[in-house]
Amino acid sequence: MTGDDSSDPDFLDLVPDLESGPERLLLGIRHFDEPFLLTVSLSQGVGSSELQLDRGRAGKARLAEFRRAGGRVLLVLRNKHFLTSGEPAGVRAGQESFAVSVVWSGTVLREAAGAVVVDATGLVLYDHDRVAEHLEDAGQGEYALDAATSLPLVAESRTGPDAVRLPALLTFRGQGRGRALRPVAADPRAVTVVQQLVLLRLPKSPLPARRYHPASGSYGVGWADHGLAGRADTQVKVQPRFRAEPGGAPVVFRVDPAVPEPFRTAVVEGGNWWREAFARIGLPDAYRVEAAGDDFDPHDPTVNGVVWVHRSGRGWSLGQGLTDPRTGEILHARVRLGSQRLDQVRALGEALLAPYGRPDETERLAVVEELVLARLRLLAAHEIGHALGFMHNFASTRHPAPSVMDYPHAQVTVTDTGGLDLTHAYPTGPGPWDHFLVAHGYGHFADEEGELAGLRRAAAEAGLMYVSDVDAQGTAAAHPDGVPWVTGEDALRALETVLRVRRIAMEGFSRGVLPRGRQTGELEERAVLLHLLHRHEVTAVARLVGGVRYGYAQAGDDSPGVTAVDAATQRTALTRLAELLRTGRLGLPEAVLDALTPPAIRYERTDQYFDTRTGRLCDPFEAVRTAVTLVTSELLDPARLGRVAWQHAKDPAMPGVGDVVDALLATTWLSDEEDGEAQVPGAAGVRQTADWTVLNHLLTVLGSPGLHAPVRATLRDALRRLADTLRVQTGEQRREAARSIGAYLADPRTVRLDPLPRVPPGAPN
């Protein structure tokens, strides 16, 4: 950067433009045919959680180089996922086998002090991060970069021996009709961001690469090396890691002073949890997190920053690392912490404790405040963990202590007097998996391959299971041990606990869940949190049905293949989920319904509310439909039904698709539960709504292209049997259902199905 004390010359020269002034960016280039990393970030974001074009957003890094072509300079991008090793002829063959991209060229203006001077204005006034494409893909309409209202920020450009930062103000023009843009852009027809184009030199002495292992818990980054063709696997993967060596420069993360106290201290404390793990491997001074001063530049590519980001709506925090494509060395990292997480956690604590207006309000609010701080400590450790090169582990609830790389929901316990205790809601330090991550990623070994294998064996023998994103997220996921946001090791027991917590919180629901001065329409948001409090445990229990356990390994490892969840556990899980469709589990209590007013004037319903077909009022029918959908969306996922069908075909003791359907119908259409048995208002309406929601979902999934023919046949048979039963029962609702089933089975085009209910977002928590 400008003002660097290094004696090395700057990578690029910022050349004053004496003719055109600040509207033109002149660069002096002296390093040609030298690969470097080209990346972009946003220092002025859009502010929508939905769009994720945040302050501090870092785009993908690309391998680039400048080339001289007569009187022109070209910026050439090379695909960093194809890097060929070997003799010069082989390297050349690899380079010439895959397309490069020339994304900019500039005319040589002159040569001065050993550098070629070019007008690089066009280089920075380019949508390197594909913002326009991103907006279109997000359904915000077509946008295009407007040259008339875009300009390089020459005075803010910085250069140094290792990094160059070239900011530009970019304006994108469009029709401005996007739903996500309208609330956040001053004029959604002209969306202006500040793009930071960064050129980062690769280390002169590359860090020795550490081979990636799928059980390491790290991100595997890599490339295809066709120089290995015929001799070894051409797919090369390495473990990303910082250069952390005894006596070397420490890895330091600096926390944005924009984070207010006491939250800044919580971020520093949580981030420093990793120091314990580094100390255990003999690197006590290799890592630290510290609060930055007022001169902190959150967009400096030579500083590992923890940046505070504001957004509209519920959104994720992120930790990202920029790696040397040759070795996996992390050269720069940035963490984005979303400030709205504070409000989300506080809302949960207030909904559970209803502190306002109580005699012990001060004590309850202190618990809520500590809940927020505890969550922020864990969030900081989690996102910095990503920046250190570590992936999620959603199986750590089964470890002796959970990993910070898991997604934790607040652990709420019930006291002996029937109250709710949140004082130990979140972990307070690294778990054994976190120590394993640091040892495997940053340890120094005499026999690296052998000692790393020993670490993995020890972790497996200690029961440190590992399940990451693709095997844990979504209704199609199969692994029963890797479920995000769960509150306990035993899914069945955790479901019962959270249902008890939910009931106690609902019984205590009042205007006391909202701070004084907040409009009462927001009570519905707090009611939604409680009504769907069990959503993650529903996922965990459903994962047992058709569930399959497996691990990550390589062919030479001693590890098992796949193992299905036993039949008895699957059938118990199916029964427990079906019981959630009983009337008493689905309806909102009368005291809650009576408290829920529409949003006040100048306020609107948000996506945190239930959808409504009853005007601006809370829709009790929709609350029921949503609670039913928590169960049906999991059990009726086509991938799950396919697994269930195959497991049943192999072993008839396992539940089959027919058993899944029968369980859903046994507590709805075919239940002998009397409407008046459930102590909820409108019990008959609750029961009928649950019936129709289940039937609607069954018919919807029947039309899914993801079903195998035997699964579809079983569903059709179950629906025919249901229609036959309902046809002879009393009640117009049942006869109408029988007619609808018959008509749909004959010709789906004759029956209008409702869209599946929208479930208000529950993550991040």
Phi, psi and omega in degrees: 000162177302134182090003179298140181279351184296146177279348178292144178290157178296150180296316175231153175262136169269111187262124178300138178258102184280349183262310187260345179078208189287357181279353183231136180254116178253132179240144172256118186248127179235351182253103179252149179059025176249114182296141173215171178267134175245123179217166180227155172216170178248125174262343170239112185264185180265325173093014179249126177299326182294324185270335177062022173268071191269162163304128180089357179302133178248126178278178181289145178275144178231148179275123188226165172201153172269140176232142176264128178229087183063239181269016180231158174242132180250142168258115186248130175259137176242142179291112185287354179270005174228096181234114186261133178255172176120203180289160183308320181295321179291320177298317179297319179300319179294319181293326183274356184272341184234144185294140169260171179231118173270109186260352179196148170217148180223147180282137176291121179275319180187175174239133183212133176053039177079007180241150176267121183267128179227157172275108184260018180302315180295334178295319183271336177271059184218140184279072183296328183268005178056046180298316181299317179295320179298317179297319180293316179297331180274008176079024181263003179099180181272130177231151178221146179295130181259109183296329185292333182243025175238144181202151175287143177264077189298318184294338181263000179289148182222146177221160180194182183296329188246342185210148177230137179234124184235095182278153176212143174271118184243129178247130179248127182253139179201190182283341175074030183256004183292133183297323182281332182281324188304319182287340190250333182272136178302319173221104186296354175278345178223099183259116185248129177233168172246117180265132176254107177273124185240131174248117187241122180287147177278149182300141177293326178247097184298144174290135177303131182287144174251122183301138179281139172236135185296345177263010184280342184081006181255168170288137173262113177251150182182197188202168173263122179250096182284355171292345179267359185305132179084349182241330182200173177299128181284346179274109182256127177231138180232162180270123177288139181196152172286163172279100181237102186235149177304127180078359180273181179293135182286157171275116186239130171252130181250133187266127180309126176294350175293341176288118183285157173281149006273008185290327180298316178298322178297320179296315179298315181298312181295318179298327182280358173304327182294341180299324179301318181290321177294321179297324183294335179261016174087019179235063186294336183249015186275349188209142171197160173239137182218154175287134179276158177277182183293343179272009181300130176251103186294349184249012179288119182288356177259005181239131173279109188248148170252106193257137180270126187234133175254141180217163170265117177102172182285126184211174186264152166266159185218148171234127185228146176236142178258120190248151171290117185294347180277332190225343186087002178297130177280118184265333183200144180223149177219135177246134175248119176254122180278123184294336183293344178299329178300316181292323182294316180290320178297320179299320179296314180298319180292323179295323182285322188259344182041062192283335193284133179085004179268157177299328180258034183304316183299316181294318181293320179293328176296322177295318179297317181297318179292328176301316181295314181295319180297320179293323181291322176301313181293321179298317179298314179298320182296308184290324174294327175302318175299315181295335176281351176110013187255143179268172174295151167227104185269010177255007190284351175296344178266001177277166175304327173216142185289157177275149174289347179271009173269170170259109184263136166265154180301129177276112180249128179246160179258127182282170180298335180267006177087012176268178181251134183244120179246014188286344178234048188288327187228153176300158184236028178171178181289146175265178181299329178293324180294323175295321177298316181303312182292319179297317182288326183274327191236359178291155177248132190226148172284318177243085190302307184298315181294317183287327175294319176299322177296320177299317181293320178297317181297321178296317180295318180294333178277001179079022181275081181291154184223119176222122184249193198309303189296339180259005184234337188259140174096156183292342180277350184298147187248336188285121184283347184262353183244080183236120180293152170069013181280161186250003181197162182291315181269113186297320182293317179291321180296324178297316180297320180296313184290330175293324177293316177300316180301316181295316181296317180295320178295321178295331179265006184294135179197184174295349178290357175279350182246140173298152176300142180093351177270141182289143190292347175301335181287351177301327181296323177300319180289324177294323178298316179305317183282319182298327182253021185300333185270009188303319185285327176290328173300315178300316182296318180290319178297329181296341176287334181279116187071016184287149181222128178262144178195170180230177178259129184204173170248165189302328182277356182279152175269093183212151180286168176271241182248145180223125179284149172298140185296156187298318183297317179294320179298316181292323176297316180299318180298319179294316182298320180292318179298325180296337178292348179268004173294150185305318183294342180270345193256327186275151174283140179300153183299320181296327178289312180301320182292339183271345190272106177263161175294163174302145181289170177303138182076010173238158181228160170291139179247180179288356175277350177270166166290149167296161183217141171243019182241040181077224182268356182279158171300134183260104181298328177297318182291327176298321178292312181302321181293316180296323176296319184294332174306321182277310187291326180295331178280307187290330184261014175297131183304322180295319179295317180298323177297317178294317179300315181298317182291317179298321179292323179296323178285323185218103182300345177290336178289147176296145177254182180299321178299324178294322178298312181296316181300321180296318179294321182284331183295333180255006176234259186303324186257014181284146174265011179295129177280145183304324185279354183291328182275130181274062177227150178292143178064041186303321180297318178294323178297314183294316180296322178296318178298318179303307185292327179294317178296314180297317179301320181289322178298316179292324179297313182290333177300328179273005182286136176287353182275004182268139169285156184303316179298325178293315180298320180296319179296319178297316180298319179296317179297321179290323176298316179297321177297316179299318179299320180292315184291331184297331184259002179269161178279155177107128183294327179301317182290318179294323178295321177298318179298319179295319180296318179298313180300316181295319181293318180295329178283318181199101184304336183290344183272354184239128177270119177265143176286146170301147178297143183302144173279124177269120179307143185298142179240357179227149001285152181255000000 
